[in-house]
């Protein structure tokens, strides 16, 4: 069941402070754990879309945003950054990474 309130979006922790510094008063609330997980998944899609639209100059910043959301999702799942990296390393060791630029087109 989707519990997300259609109003609002998940923002970085300091955004309300930045809005106040700009002279406005933000309207916010703290999401419960279930809504937070849903909003993080939604945010990951937003950040990936922004990365895909970015040019090579903007791409590193957008990729950093994707990584920030990935770290937050991992934390929600009880996985710290170090453990996440170990999982990534194990998969890379078993199946490889993407450095060789291999494109699979099917089997014969």
N, C-alpha and C positions, 0 to 999 in steps of 0.2 A: 504494500500500500504506500503510495506517495504522500508523505506528510509535509512536504515543502510548501510553505506559504508562498504564493506566487509573487508577493511583494518583497522586494529586497533581494540582495545577493550577498554571499559571503565575501568579506573584504579582509585585507591584512589588518593586523592588530592596531597599528598606529594610524589608520585612515581616519577614525573619528577625531583624533587629536589634530591631524593635519587639516581637516575640514574646519575645526574650531579656530585654528591659527589663521585660516582664510576668512574668518568673520561670520561663518554660518554655524548653526547648531544642528548636528546630525541626529537623526532619529534611528535608534538601534535597539536591538535586544540580543541576548545570548541564546544561541540555539541549544536545544537539548542534544544528547549524544546521537540519537537516531537522525535527527534533522541535520546535524553537523556532518555525519558520514555521507548523507545524501547530497548535501551541498558541496562537500569536497569532491565527490564524484562528478557533479555538475561542473564545478570549477575546473577540474582536470580537463574536461572536454573544451571548456572556454579557452583555457591556456594553450592547449594543443592547437586549437583552431587559430589562435593568434600567432603561434609559432609558424604554422603552415602558411599564413598570409604574409609573414615578415620577410623582408629582404635580408641579404647577408649581413648588413650592418646592424639591423634590429634583432636578428635571430638569436644571438647569445643572450640578450636580456630576456627574451621570451622563453628561451630554453631554461634559464634560471628560474623563471616563474613556474614552469612545469615541474622542475625539480623541487621547488618549495612545496608545491601541492603534493607531490609524491611523498616527500618526507612527512608531511602532516597526515596523509592517508596511512602510511606505515605506522606512525605513532598511534593512530586510532586502532589499528589492528594489533597493537602491542609489539611492534617490531621496531627496534631502534635503528638508526642509520648504519651502525656497524654491522648489525645482523643482516640488514637489507643488502649491504655490500657483499657480505659473505655468500648470500643466496645468489647474487648476481655473478660473483666469481665462480661459484660451483657450476652454474648453468653455462658460463663461458668455457670453463674447463671441459665440461662434458660435451657440449654441442658447438662450441666456438662462439666468436663474437661476430662482428659485421665488417671487420677491417679489410677482408679480402674482396669485398664488393660482389659477392656471388649472387646471381639471379637464377632461381630455379624456374624452369618452364614446363616441367612435367617429367614423366618417365617413358621409356621405350619398352 
